[in-house]
Amino acid sequence: MKKTLVYILLLVLMFFLPAKTVDTIINNEEPKEEEEQEWVEYPFLDSTTIEKVIEPNPAIPNTTNWWEYPDKIYTTKRSGNDLLVLVNKQYKLPSSYAPSDLVSASNSGIRRGSSYSLRNILIPDLTNMVSDANSSGIDLSIVSGYRSYQTQVNTYNYWLSQNNNNVALVDTFSARPGHSQHQLGTVIDFSSNEIGDKLGDEFGNTKASKWLTQNAYRYGFVLSYPKGSETITGYKFESWHYRYIGRDSAQDMINKGLILELYLRGYNP
């Protein structure tokens, strides 16, 4: 009789009390702890334009257009610190590379130098070149020096935005990140007060440009993209773009009658 009353009482409680209370009455087991939620960390995806075109599609056959990048891109064979490293459309510098001896270009006495950095290794020769140029009545200024990998991303994307995202056109005059010689810290884009320190084709008609053509190699600087060599270099003629490779190497290159691209290929087989 007592057992029957207990069961009836329990049934009444189950009907009127919340389920959680009933579970506690009937189930004497310790409640299980809730399983801890596993957090998944999603990597950041770089959606910049340059990343979409940086590696050519391997399905596309080798190009016959001088401005295009080859199907296969390789890391440079020499360190970026090596003055004779080949950096072009097939060989690129690691995104992590940056020279360890960057200093202000103003250390050489070149005009507008305080706005740019260059490797310290070239400062003595640049100082002599600027001084000798001034003695000859030639004015030289700098309009671009070292550019980091990220700066080149911004530069390349800027030119894309200014040219309706025409990759074929931009590839004729602007390097993609990793492929720019400016990342080496040994390249100078020159200008002069003759043209108001502008950067462009008009520099080729200045006295400064003519003086550099005849004398720059004596100080270790050589033209990277000479006129008529577009099919070899992959870039349009740039009368202002000089790269430092050292006096001995520059003289050797001139003696052999080679342009920079072909000269460096001999040291990067």
C-alpha positions in Angstrom: 0.0 0.0 0.0 2.8 2.4 0.9 4.8 1.6 -2.2 1.7 2.3 -4.3 1.3 5.7 -2.7 5.0 6.5 -3.4 4.6 5.7 -7.1 1.5 7.8 -7.4 3.3 10.7 -5.8 6.2 10.4 -8.2 3.8 10.3 -11.2 2.2 13.5 -10.0 5.6 15.2 -9.5 6.7 14.2 -13.1 3.6 15.7 -14.5 3.8 19.1 -12.7 7.5 19.7 -12.2 10.0 20.8 -15.0 11.8 18.0 -16.7 15.2 19.1 -15.3 13.9 18.6 -11.8 12.5 15.2 -12.6 15.8 14.1 -14.1 17.5 15.0 -10.9 15.1 13.0 -8.8 15.1 9.9 -11.0 18.7 9.9 -12.2 21.2 9.9 -9.3 24.2 9.9 -11.7 26.6 12.8 -11.8 25.7 15.2 -14.7 28.2 15.0 -17.6 30.2 18.1 -18.4 29.4 19.7 -21.7 32.0 18.9 -24.3 34.3 21.8 -25.0 33.8 23.4 -28.4 36.8 23.1 -30.8 37.8 26.4 -32.3 38.9 26.3 -35.9 41.3 29.0 -37.1 40.9 30.0 -40.7 44.0 31.3 -42.4 44.0 34.8 -44.0 43.6 34.7 -47.7 45.5 37.3 -49.8 43.1 38.5 -52.5 45.3 41.1 -54.0 45.5 41.3 -57.8 49.1 40.5 -57.9 48.7 37.2 -56.2 46.2 36.2 -58.9 48.7 36.7 -61.7 52.0 36.1 -59.9 52.3 32.4 -61.0 51.4 31.8 -64.7 49.0 29.0 -65.5 51.2 25.9 -66.4 48.5 24.9 -68.9 49.5 27.9 -71.1 52.3 27.1 -73.5 55.6 29.0 -73.5 55.1 32.6 -74.6 56.3 34.1 -77.8 55.7 37.7 -76.5 58.7 39.3 -75.1 56.8 41.0 -72.2 55.2 37.8 -70.8 56.4 35.7 -68.0 57.5 32.1 -68.7 55.5 29.1 -67.5 58.0 28.1 -64.9 59.2 30.6 -62.2 62.3 29.8 -60.1 63.9 31.2 -57.0 67.1 33.1 -57.7 70.2 30.9 -57.9 72.3 33.3 -55.9 71.6 35.3 -52.7 70.1 38.7 -53.1 73.3 40.0 -51.4 75.4 38.8 -54.4 76.0 41.7 -56.8 75.8 39.3 -59.7 72.5 37.6 -58.8 70.2 37.3 -61.8 66.7 38.7 -61.2 64.4 38.7 -64.1 61.0 37.3 -65.3 62.1 33.7 -64.7 64.1 34.1 -61.5 62.5 35.9 -58.5 63.8 36.9 -55.0 62.1 35.4 -52.0 59.4 37.7 -50.5 61.4 37.6 -47.2 64.6 39.0 -48.8 65.8 42.4 -47.8 69.4 43.8 -47.8 71.0 44.0 -44.4 73.1 47.1 -45.1 70.6 49.6 -46.3 71.4 53.3 -45.6 70.1 56.6 -46.8 71.0 57.5 -50.4 71.8 61.0 -49.1 75.0 59.6 -47.8 76.3 59.8 -51.3 75.4 63.4 -51.8 72.9 62.7 -54.6 70.0 65.1 -54.7 66.7 63.9 -53.2 68.6 61.1 -51.5 67.0 61.5 -48.1 63.8 60.0 -49.5 65.4 56.7 -50.6 67.5 53.8 -49.3 70.4 52.0 -51.0 72.9 49.3 -50.0 75.9 50.8 -48.2 78.2 48.7 -50.5 77.6 51.1 -53.4 77.7 54.4 -51.6 81.5 55.1 -52.1 81.2 54.6 -55.9 78.0 56.6 -56.1 79.5 59.4 -54.2 82.4 59.6 -56.6 80.1 59.4 -59.6 77.8 62.2 -58.4 80.9 64.4 -57.5 82.5 63.8 -61.0 79.2 64.5 -62.7 78.8 67.7 -60.9 82.3 68.7 -61.8 81.3 68.2 -65.4 78.2 70.4 -65.1 75.9 67.4 -64.9 73.1 67.2 -62.4 71.9 63.9 -61.1 69.0 63.1 -58.8 67.4 59.9 -57.6 63.7 59.2 -58.0 63.6 55.6 -56.8 65.9 53.2 -54.9 65.3 50.2 -52.7 61.8 48.8 -52.8 60.7 46.0 -50.5 58.6 43.0 -51.8 55.5 44.6 -50.4 56.2 48.0 -51.9 56.5 46.3 -55.3 53.1 44.6 -54.7 51.7 48.1 -54.2 53.6 49.5 -57.2 52.5 46.8 -59.6 48.9 47.0 -58.4 49.0 50.8 -58.8 50.1 50.5 -62.4 47.4 47.9 -63.0 44.8 50.3 -61.6 46.1 53.1 -63.8 45.9 50.9 -67.0 42.5 49.3 -66.7 44.1 46.1 -65.3 45.8 45.5 -68.6 48.4 42.9 -67.4 50.1 42.6 -70.8 50.7 46.3 -70.9 51.9 46.7 -67.3 54.3 43.7 -67.7 56.2 45.6 -70.3 57.4 48.2 -67.8 56.7 47.2 -64.2 58.0 44.0 -62.5 55.9 41.8 -60.4 56.8 41.3 -56.8 60.0 39.3 -56.4 61.0 40.0 -59.9 62.1 43.6 -59.4 65.8 44.5 -59.3 64.8 47.3 -56.9 64.4 44.8 -54.1 68.2 44.3 -54.2 68.8 47.8 -53.0 71.5 48.2 -55.7 69.3 49.9 -58.4 68.8 53.6 -58.9 66.2 55.3 -61.1 68.0 58.6 -62.1 66.6 61.9 -63.1 67.8 65.5 -63.3 66.8 69.1 -62.8 66.8 69.3 -66.6 63.4 67.7 -66.6 62.2 68.7 -63.1 63.3 65.4 -61.5 60.6 63.5 -63.4 60.7 59.8 -64.1 60.1 58.8 -67.7 61.3 58.5 -71.3 62.2 62.2 -71.5 65.2 61.5 -69.3 66.9 59.8 -72.3 67.3 63.2 -74.0 69.0 64.9 -71.1 72.7 65.7 -70.7 72.6 63.6 -67.5 71.4 60.5 -69.4 74.1 60.9 -72.1 76.8 61.4 -69.4 75.6 58.2 -67.6 75.6 56.2 -70.8 79.3 57.1 -71.3 80.5 57.0 -67.7 78.3 55.1 -65.3 80.1 51.8 -65.8 83.4 53.4 -64.6 81.7 53.6 -61.2 80.1 50.1 -61.3 76.7 51.1 -62.6 75.2 49.6 -65.8 71.9 50.1 -67.7 69.5 47.2 -67.0 67.1 47.6 -69.9 68.8 49.0 -72.9 67.1 50.1 -76.1 66.6 47.3 -78.7 67.0 44.5 -76.1 63.3 44.2 -75.2 63.1 40.6 -76.4 66.0 39.6 -74.2 65.2 41.6 -71.0 61.4 41.4 -71.2 61.1 45.1 -70.5 60.8 48.3 -72.5 63.9 50.6 -72.8 64.5 52.5 -69.5 67.1 55.1 -69.8 67.0 55.9 -66.1 67.3 52.4 -64.6 70.9 51.6 -63.5 72.0 48.7 -61.4 75.3 48.5 -59.4 77.4 45.4 -60.0 80.8 46.7 -59.0 83.5 48.5 -61.0 85.4 45.3 -62.1 82.2 43.5 -63.2 80.9 46.6 -65.0 84.2 47.0 -66.9 84.2 43.3 -67.7 80.7 43.5 -69.1 81.6 46.4 -71.3 84.7 44.7 -72.5 82.7 41.6 -73.5 80.1 43.8 -75.3 77.2 42.3 -73.4 74.1 43.7 -71.9 73.5 43.1 -68.2 70.9 40.4 -68.7 73.2 38.2 -70.8 76.3 39.0 -68.7 74.5 37.8 -65.5 73.2 34.7 -67.2 76.8 33.6 -67.5 77.1 33.8 -63.7 73.8 32.1 -63.0 73.8 28.9 -65.1 
